[in-house]
Amino acid sequence: MFLFTSCQVGAETIFKTEIRRLFPDFRLSFSRPGFLTFKVPDHLTPDAIANFVNRSVFARTVARSLGKINLENKEIGKNEPETEIKKTETLTQLAKKIWTIAETNRIFVNRIHVFRRDLLPPGEKGFEPSLTPELQMLHRILIEHSPKPKFLGIHHNNPNYPAQPNETILTVSEIDLGYYFIGVHLISEGLPIHSYYPGGILPIVLPDDAVSRAWLKFEEGIRWSDFPISQGDCCLDIGAAPGGGSQVLLSRGAKVLGVDPAEMNPIILNHPNFTHIRNKINQTKRSLYRNVDWIIADINVAPNYTLDVLEEPATRKDIPLRGMLFTLKLFQWSLVEHLPTYIERLRSWGFDEVRVKQLVFNRQELMVAARRCR
């Protein structure tokens, strides 16, 4: 049996290291930037696959491979300009081949996910992971050509609509032009939110009024962490400038204290629920953030220094802190080896739940969610 999985471009080597440590029975089979396949034990159960998804820091989506399709040059229009009609014909032929694989494997499908492996690291040359118009068209054509009534379980034609627990997902991954992997995965209770979306890509688009790209990773981070940040909560944003993370908190009705010696964007600075503390956190009066419920931080320093900065506000007994959401910068991928030490340090501060993930919109960094459940 084979599994295929996607990750961030550039993270493949450290991802392979993680898999060798967590799942020594897995054997690398095929790889492209942002996409890996593994030969795994034939007796691997859906629960074991779910365990893989839950434990991996770098895996976005994981599916059991059913087969692959490599279209001929003439089928993908390499030798002639691809008109809309030609594109539709090509995708229709592809859809028929995909359904043939699904029927051969006798799977009942509740939903279809289509995605393309990332071509670049997020944020590089304006690239952000998303579903292309061609893949959205393929999704529509797959539904139109599903072999009914056997596949009447397909009940949603929006490619970005989140899957539901206990659904079986037909997964189509575009690796290169005309080259596709076909797989299947089951949505079980307790999986990370990314498993519910094609390619593990949450449908988040940077708004026109976003003051920085940090908006993307903290919007994704709050959805992933499921932190209930809401109206009236008091939040501390360490390293706030120019204000992308603060903007996410303000959109949820929170009151934000932004600590940073640098200038804030005027949109954030003029918001009635925002207060700028133009200083470093270790030079800020403690009384100013006495009532903080949540802390976010995005500081361009080594992980140990980020934890040093967070330790003082996180360990104070007079702060009703419920959780922290922050990035750890990986200036070298080898810093991941110290992750167990970082997590243990956070637990020693009284955080019951500590989760770590390289999110879709993170760069060479990890997002950490630390929460006090009591």
Order of alpha helices (4+ residues) and beta strands (2+ residues): beta-alpha-beta-beta-alpha-beta-alpha-beta-alpha-beta-beta-alpha-beta-alpha-beta-alpha-beta-beta-alpha-beta-alpha-beta-beta
